[in-house]
Amino acid sequence: MRISEIAQRLNTSVRTLRFYEEQGLVHPRRKPSGTRVYSANDEGRFAAFLGLARLGFSLQSLAELAGIRKASATGDEASRKVAKRLTEIENELAERARAIKYQRADIAKALVLVKECHDCQQRPIRSVCAQCPISAGLEDIGILQLVWDEEMPCLCDKCNQPF
């Protein structure tokens, strides 16, 4: 197979796949002319690296995982190290899944609130929106803290209160 075919099937760039190859993570065979020949196993290896990299795992940690068997003296040593690392990856994924579940719930609450404002003709600023009953409970929705304009402190020396 050609690398461009693999890149297209894996929805990535040829440059990304070449980078993995340059890092020694995939070793395609070469024709006598020097042309690289990629196998289904190479594609599977690329897919595994990409899948975990897209989930936020560092290339270094993936390279370490990929090198465990080669660096081990026995099958027992390799299997124990691989099992340990896979358990760590599973735990990281479980924690990310919990975080994603929380964020999705937060976004769902935000969407309910935001959709209530679809026909609003008022200017979307804190001083106006704070008076609206729809914005009650806004502080309980984390993601809306990103879109709700920041409180600006009063610049007068007397009150130093938000306006």
Secondary structure, DSSP 8 states (H G I E B T S, - for coil): --HHHHHHHTTS-HHHHHHHHHTTS---EE-TTS-EE--HHHHHHHHHHHHHHHTT--HHHHHHHHHHHHH-SSHHHHHHHHHHHHHHHHHHHHHHHHHHHHHHHHHHHHHHHHHTTTT--S---HHHHTTSGGGTTGGG-TTHHHHS----B--STTT--B-
